Amino acid sequence: MKSLMVVGTTSHAGKSILTTAICRLMTRQGWRVTPFKGQNMALNSYVTDSGGEIGYAQAVQAWAAGVAPAVEMNPILLKPQGNMTSQVILKGKAVGQVQASDYYERYFDLGWQTIQECLSQLSSEFDTIVCEGAGSPAEINLKHRDLTNMRIARYLKAPTLLVVDIDRGGAFAHVVGTLQLLEPEERALIRGIVINKFRGQRSILQPGITWLEEHTGIPVLGVIPWVDEVFPAEDSLSLFDAPARKAEGDLTIGVIRLPRISNFTDFDPLEAEPSVTVKYIRPNQSLGHPDAVVIPGSKTTIADLLTLQKTGMAQALQNYVDAGGTVLGICGGFQMLGQTVADPEGVEGLEGRYEGLGMLPLKTVITRQKVARQRTVSSSYPQAGLPVSGYEIHQGRSQNMNPDETKPLFDDAGIGLVDKFDGVWGTYLHGIFDNGPWRRAWLNRLRQQRGLKALPTGIPNYREQRDMLLDTLADTVGEYLNLNPLLS
C-alpha cells in the first residue's frame, strides 16, 4: 500500500494540522489521497454519510483531500466518559464501554483486525494513505498495545515524518530521545524530521538543524512557522489555551466549558464571525453579561448537569434568562434544559432520575442505542424556510411534555425547540452554526436587542470558509515543507 505516516514526539506537536496540510498538498498534485488514523481518543466527532462516527479531525482531513469522510478513515474512536472509562466506537458504531485497564485484553486483537481491513479497503480506492499517529510513538510502557503509531507504519512500510513542537522547548532532546527509544526497524522508517511552531529567526536555528541532521542521519524536511489560523483541535486543551485571535466584537457569546464538553467544533463558525467574540466560561466562574450563552454537547450529560447545579451555574443561568438573556443548548446541553434527565440503565454510570434546568418542558431518557445520523431540515425560527444541515450524535430520547409552551425550531420539532418568550433555544443538531444564513439570522436577533444594524444573511455556509482556511494552511505549510524525498 502506498502510504505516508506522520508521528510526533509529543501530543500537540502538530500531527493533525500537518496531516491535513499534506492531504491538501498531495491532492493539488493530482494524487487521490485519503487520511487515516487507526485509533483516536477524542470527544470531537463527526457523523459520516453512512451514519458512522469518526474523529472530527479525520473529517477535516478528508475535506482537505476533497473526499467524503468515511468510517474506514478512523476505525477506532475512543470517547472518554470519566473514571478511566471510554466508549468504544468501532467502524463508526458504538460497541461498548471499557475501563482503560481492560481495553487491551478486550479490544486489541479485534481493533488490529479492523484496522487492517480498513487499510485494505482504502488502498483499493485511493492512490495514497496519509496516516496520522497519536501522542508519541516512544511510550515504552504502551508500545505493546499501540494501534496508532509505528505498528501501522511497519505494517504499511510507510516512510514516516517525525514532528516536533519547538515552541515548548527541548525540541532537539525530544527528537533524539524519540529516535533512541524506537526499534531499529522503526527508526529506519523515519525519513524526515519536521520542526513545527517555529517563531524565531531561521539563521539562529540553522546550527541546531545541521547538528541534528549529522547526529541522526535524518534530514530536516521542514521548519514550519506558527500557524495562527483557526482549526479544530482533537481535545479542548488546544482550544482553550489558544491566544485571542481578534479584537472584541459587537456581540459576546458565552460558551459554558463543561468538564466533559464534546463537539466544541460547533463554535468554529462563531469564532470566524468578525462581529462575534466567543468567551468560554467555567461552571465555577461568574457568568457575566454576554449577549447569549450556549450550553454545548457533553459526553456525560448527567454528570455535567450536576456540575452546573453544584457550582451555582444553574441558578446563574436561570437568573440570566429571567433578566431577558438568551440561552441555547446543543445536544447534551439541550437535554439539560429540560425538566428531567433519567438514566434507568446507568448508561452514563449514574443510574437514576435527575432534575434538569427546567427551562424547557422536556423529559429525556438516556438509552443504550445511540442516534448518529446526518440531517437536513428547514428552519421555522428565527427565519422560516432556511435550509439547515447538521448531524445528531446522542444517547437519549427527549419528549416535549407541553408543546403549547414552545415553538418548533425546524420542520422536525423533535430536534429543536424555542420557548414562547424566545429566550431559551435547544437543538440536537451539531453543526447548526455552520449554516451561514441561519447563523446570521440568529445573530441578528441578538443584534436587534442591542440596537445594532442587522448583518446580511445571504452568505455562504462555513464549509466554504473552511475550505479557504484549508487552502491557506496548505499554502503556508507547502512553502516550508519539502515532501519530494518521501513522495519519490
C-alpha positions in Angstrom: 0.0 0.0 0.0 1.4 3.4 -0.9 1.4 5.4 2.2 2.9 8.2 4.3 3.0 8.4 8.1 3.1 11.4 10.4 4.1 10.8 14.1 5.0 13.3 16.8 7.5 13.5 19.6 4.6 14.5 21.9 0.9 15.2 22.0 0.0 18.6 20.4 3.2 18.6 18.3 1.0 19.4 15.2 0.4 16.0 13.7 -3.2 16.7 12.8 -2.5 20.0 11.2 0.5 18.7 9.2 -1.5 15.6 8.1 -4.3 17.9 7.0 -1.9 20.2 5.0 -0.3 17.2 3.4 -3.7 15.8 2.3 -4.4 19.1 0.5 -0.9 19.5 -0.9 -0.9 16.0 -2.4 -4.4 16.4 -3.8 -3.3 19.5 -5.6 -0.6 17.4 -7.2 -3.1 15.0 -8.6 -2.9 12.2 -6.0 -6.2 10.6 -4.9 -5.5 10.8 -1.1 -7.3 9.5 2.0 -6.4 10.3 5.6 -6.2 7.6 8.2 -5.9 7.3 12.0 -6.1 3.8 13.3 -7.2 4.8 16.8 -8.3 8.2 18.0 -9.2 9.3 21.5 -11.4 12.5 21.2 -14.7 14.0 22.2 -14.9 15.9 18.9 -16.6 13.6 16.4 -18.4 13.7 13.1 -21.1 11.6 11.5 -20.4 10.3 8.0 -22.9 9.9 5.2 -23.4 6.2 6.3 -24.3 7.3 9.8 -20.9 6.2 11.3 -19.0 8.2 13.9 -15.3 9.2 13.4 -13.0 11.7 14.9 -13.7 15.2 13.7 -10.0 15.7 12.8 -10.2 12.9 10.2 -13.3 14.5 8.7 -11.4 17.8 8.3 -8.5 15.9 6.7 -10.9 14.2 4.3 -12.3 17.6 3.3 -8.8 18.8 2.8 -8.3 15.8 0.4 -11.5 16.6 -1.4 -13.2 13.4 -0.4 -16.2 12.5 1.8 -15.4 11.3 5.3 -15.8 7.6 5.8 -15.6 5.3 8.8 -12.6 3.5 7.3 -10.5 6.6 7.9 -10.8 6.2 11.7 -11.6 2.6 12.5 -11.4 3.0 16.3 -12.7 6.1 18.2 -12.5 6.2 22.0 -14.7 8.7 23.7 -13.7 9.3 27.3 -16.5 9.3 29.8 -14.6 9.9 33.1 -13.4 7.5 35.8 -10.9 6.0 33.3 -13.8 4.7 31.2 -14.3 5.2 27.4 -17.0 4.4 24.9 -15.6 2.3 22.1 -16.6 3.2 18.5 -15.6 0.5 16.0 -16.1 1.3 12.3 -18.5 4.1 13.3 -20.7 2.1 15.7 -20.7 2.1 19.5 -19.8 -1.4 20.6 -19.4 -1.0 24.3 -17.7 0.8 27.3 -14.5 -0.2 28.8 -12.1 0.6 31.6 -8.6 1.6 30.4 -7.1 -1.4 32.3 -9.4 -3.8 30.3 -9.1 -2.2 26.8 -6.0 -4.1 25.7 -7.5 -7.5 26.6 -10.9 -6.9 25.2 -10.3 -4.9 22.0 -6.7 -5.0 20.9 -6.9 -8.1 18.6 -10.3 -7.0 17.2 -9.1 -3.5 16.8 -6.0 -4.5 14.9 -8.0 -6.8 12.6 -10.4 -3.9 11.9 -7.5 -1.6 11.1 -6.1 -4.0 8.6 -9.5 -4.4 6.9 -10.0 -0.7 6.7 -6.5 -0.1 5.3 -7.1 -2.8 2.7 -10.4 -1.1 1.7 -8.8 2.3 1.4 -5.9 1.1 -0.6 -8.3 -0.2 -3.2 -9.9 3.2 -3.6 -7.0 5.7 -3.2 -3.5 6.2 -4.5 -2.0 7.0 -1.2 -3.0 6.7 2.5 -1.7 9.6 4.7 -1.7 8.2 8.2 -1.6 10.2 11.5 -0.2 8.8 14.7 -1.2 9.7 18.3 0.7 11.1 21.2 4.3 9.7 21.0 5.5 6.5 19.3 8.1 6.1 22.0 5.9 5.4 25.1 7.7 2.3 26.1 5.0 1.2 28.6 2.4 1.4 25.9 4.1 0.2 22.7 2.9 -3.4 23.1 -0.7 -2.1 22.8 -0.1 0.6 20.3 -2.6 0.6 17.4 -1.8 4.0 16.0 1.9 4.7 15.5 4.8 2.5 14.4 2.7 -0.7 14.3 0.8 0.8 11.4 4.0 2.4 9.9 5.7 -1.0 10.0 2.6 -2.8 8.6 2.5 -0.4 5.6 6.3 0.1 5.3 5.4 3.8 5.3 8.0 6.5 5.0 7.4 8.5 8.2 7.8 12.1 9.3 8.7 12.9 12.9 7.1 16.2 14.0 8.4 18.2 17.0 6.9 21.3 18.6 9.8 23.7 19.1 7.7 26.3 20.8 7.5 24.3 24.1 11.3 23.9 24.3 13.6 20.9 24.3 12.9 20.1 20.7 16.3 18.5 20.0 16.1 16.3 23.1 12.6 15.3 22.1 13.7 14.2 18.6 16.9 12.4 19.7 15.1 10.7 22.7 12.2 9.5 20.5 14.6 8.0 17.9 16.7 6.4 20.6 13.6 4.6 22.0 12.4 3.3 18.6 13.3 -0.2 17.5 15.9 -0.3 14.6 13.3 -1.3 12.1 11.0 1.5 13.3 13.8 4.1 13.2 14.6 3.1 9.7 11.2 4.2 8.6 11.8 7.8 9.9 12.7 9.6 6.6 12.4 13.2 7.7 12.1 15.5 10.7 9.7 18.5 10.8 10.2 21.3 13.3 6.8 22.8 13.9 5.6 26.0 15.6 8.8 28.0 14.9 8.7 31.7 15.9 12.3 32.8 15.6 15.0 33.5 13.0 15.9 30.6 10.8 19.6 31.7 10.8 19.8 31.2 14.6 18.2 27.8 14.4 20.4 26.6 11.5 23.3 25.4 13.5 20.9 23.2 15.5 19.4 21.8 12.3 22.9 21.0 11.0 23.8 19.2 14.2 20.5 17.3 14.2 21.0 16.0 10.7 24.6 15.0 11.3 23.8 13.3 14.6 20.7 11.4 13.4 21.4 10.9 9.8 17.9 12.0 9.0 17.1 15.2 7.0 15.1 18.1 8.4 12.4 18.4 5.7 10.6 21.4 7.1 10.6 24.2 9.6 7.0 25.3 9.9 6.1 28.6 11.4 3.3 29.0 13.9 0.1 28.7 12.0 -2.3 31.2 13.5 -5.4 30.0 11.8 -8.5 28.6 13.5 -8.6 24.8 13.0 -10.4 22.1 15.1 -8.2 20.5 17.7 -8.7 17.0 18.9 -9.4 18.0 22.5 -10.3 21.1 24.4 -6.8 21.8 25.8 -5.6 23.2 22.5 -8.8 25.3 22.0 -8.8 26.9 25.4 -5.1 27.5 25.5 -5.2 29.3 22.1 -4.4 33.0 22.2 -7.0 35.6 21.4 -7.4 35.8 17.6 -9.3 39.1 17.2 -10.5 42.2 18.9 -13.7 42.4 20.8 -16.7 42.0 18.6 -20.2 43.7 18.7 -21.6 40.6 20.4 -20.2 38.3 23.1 -21.3 34.7 23.1 -20.6 32.8 26.3 -20.0 29.0 26.0 -20.1 27.0 29.2 -16.9 25.0 29.4 -18.4 21.8 30.7 -16.0 19.3 32.3 -16.8 16.7 29.6 -17.5 19.1 26.7 -17.8 17.4 23.3 -18.0 18.7 19.7 -16.8 22.2 20.6 -16.1 22.4 16.8 -19.7 23.6 16.7 -18.3 27.0 17.6 -15.7 27.4 14.9 -18.1 29.3 12.7 -18.9 31.8 15.6 -15.1 32.2 16.1 -14.9 33.1 12.4 -17.6 35.8 12.6 -15.8 39.2 12.7 -18.6 40.7 14.8 -18.6 38.0 17.5 -16.4 37.3 20.5 -16.6 33.7 21.9 -15.9 33.6 25.6 -15.5 30.2 27.4 -16.8 30.2 30.9 -16.1 27.5 33.5 -19.0 26.4 35.7 -17.4 27.9 38.8 -16.8 31.3 37.1 -19.1 34.3 37.0 -21.5 34.2 34.1 -21.1 37.9 33.4 -23.3 39.7 30.9 -22.9 38.0 27.4 -25.4 38.6 24.7 -26.2 34.8 24.6 -25.0 31.7 26.4 -24.5 28.3 24.8 -24.6 25.1 26.8 -22.6 22.7 24.5 -22.7 19.0 24.0 -21.4 16.7 26.7 -20.2 13.1 26.7 -21.9 12.6 30.1 -24.9 14.8 30.3 -26.0 14.0 33.8 -22.5 14.4 35.4 -22.1 17.8 33.7 -25.7 18.8 34.7 -24.9 18.0 38.3 -21.7 20.2 38.0 -23.8 23.2 36.8 -26.1 22.7 39.8 -23.4 22.2 42.4 -21.4 25.2 41.3 -24.3 27.6 41.2 -24.1 28.0 37.4 -27.6 26.5 37.0 -29.1 29.3 39.2 -27.0 31.9 37.4 -28.4 30.7 34.0 -31.9 30.9 35.4 -31.3 34.4 36.7 -29.8 35.4 33.3 -32.9 34.1 31.4 -35.3 35.8 33.8 -33.5 39.1 33.1 -34.1 38.6 29.4 -31.0 36.7 28.4 -30.8 34.1 25.6 -29.6 30.5 26.2 -29.1 27.9 23.5 -28.5 24.2 24.4 -26.9 21.9 21.8 -27.3 18.1 22.2 -26.4 17.3 25.8 -27.0 21.0 26.6 -30.5 20.6 25.0 -31.2 17.7 27.3 -30.0 19.7 30.4 -32.5 22.5 29.6 -35.4 20.1 30.2 -37.3 19.2 33.4 -35.7 15.8 34.0 -33.0 13.6 32.6 -33.3 9.9 33.5 -30.7 7.1 33.1 -32.6 3.9 34.2 -29.8 1.6 32.9 -26.8 3.6 34.1 -25.5 4.1 30.6 -23.6 7.1 31.7 -22.6 5.4 35.0 -25.1 7.5 37.1 -28.3 5.4 37.3 -31.3 7.4 38.3 -33.6 10.3 37.6 -32.3 13.9 37.9 -33.8 17.3 37.8 -32.9 19.4 34.7 -32.5 23.2 34.5 -36.3 23.4 34.0 -36.2 25.9 31.1 -37.9 23.7 28.5 -40.8 21.2 29.0 -38.7 18.2 28.1 -38.2 14.8 29.7 -35.2 12.9 28.5 -34.4 9.2 28.9 -30.8 8.1 28.3 -30.7 4.9 26.2 -28.1 2.4 25.1 -29.0 2.8 21.5 -27.1 5.8 20.0 -28.6 8.1 17.4 -25.9 9.1 14.9 -27.1 10.5 11.6 -26.9 13.4 9.2 -29.9 15.7 8.9 -31.2 18.3 6.5 -34.2 20.3 7.7 -36.0 23.6 7.1 -35.9 26.2 9.7 -39.1 27.5 11.3 -37.3 30.1 13.5 -35.8 32.7 13.7 -36.4 32.9 9.9 -38.7 30.4 8.2 -37.6 28.4 5.2 -33.9 28.4 5.6 -32.2 25.0 4.8 -30.2 23.8 7.7 -27.8 20.8 7.7 -26.0 19.1 10.6 -25.7 15.8 12.4 -27.0 14.1 15.5 -24.9 12.2 18.0 -26.7 11.4 21.2 -27.8 8.6 23.5 -31.2 9.7 24.7 -34.7 10.4 23.6 -36.5 13.7 24.6 -40.2 14.2 24.8 -41.9 17.6 24.7 -44.5 17.5 27.6 -46.2 20.8 26.7 -46.0 21.7 23.0 -48.2 24.7 23.6 -45.4 26.4 25.6 -42.8 26.0 22.8 -42.3 26.7 19.1 -40.5 24.2 16.7 -37.1 25.4 15.6 -37.3 23.3 12.5 -39.9 21.5 10.4 -39.0 18.4 12.5 -39.9 19.6 16.0 -38.1 16.6 17.6 -34.7 18.1 17.0 -35.2 21.7 18.1 -37.4 23.9 20.2 -37.8 27.6 21.3 -39.7 28.7 24.4 -42.6 31.1 23.9 -40.6 34.0 25.2 -37.8 33.4 22.6 -35.3 33.3 25.4 -34.5 29.5 25.6 -33.4 27.6 22.5 -32.4 24.0 22.2 -31.5 21.5 19.5 -30.0 18.1 18.9 -28.3 19.3 15.8 -24.5 19.6 15.8 -23.1 21.9 13.2 -26.0 24.3 13.4 -23.8 27.4 13.2 -22.1 26.0 10.0 -25.3 27.2 8.2 -24.4 30.8 7.3 -27.9 32.2 6.7 -29.4 30.6 9.8 -26.4 31.7 11.9 -26.7 35.3 10.8 -30.5 35.3 11.4 -29.9 34.1 14.9 -27.2 36.7 15.5 -29.4 39.4 14.0 -32.0 38.7 16.7 -29.3 39.4 19.3 -28.1 42.4 17.4 -31.6 43.8 17.3 -31.8 43.6 21.1 -28.7 45.7 21.3 -29.9 48.2 18.7 -27.3 47.1 16.2 -27.7 47.1 12.5 -28.5 43.7 11.0 -25.9 41.7 9.2 -26.6 40.4 5.7 -27.9 36.8 5.7 -27.2 36.0 2.1 -23.8 34.4 2.9 -22.3 31.0 2.1 -22.1 28.2 4.7 -19.0 27.8 6.9 -17.7 24.9 4.8 -16.7 27.4 2.0 -14.8 29.5 4.5 -13.3 26.3 6.0 -12.1 25.3 2.5 -10.4 28.7 2.1 -8.7 28.1 5.5 -7.5 24.7 4.3 -6.0 26.3 1.2 -4.3 28.9 3.4 -2.9 26.2 5.6 -1.6 24.2 2.6 0.0 27.4 1.2 1.7 28.1 4.4 3.0 24.6 5.1 3.8 24.0 1.5 6.2 26.9 1.5 8.3 25.4 4.3 7.9 21.6 3.8 9.8 19.5 1.2 7.8 16.3 0.6 9.7 15.3 -2.5 12.2 12.9 -0.8 9.2 10.9 0.6 6.9 11.0 -2.4 9.7 9.9 -4.7 
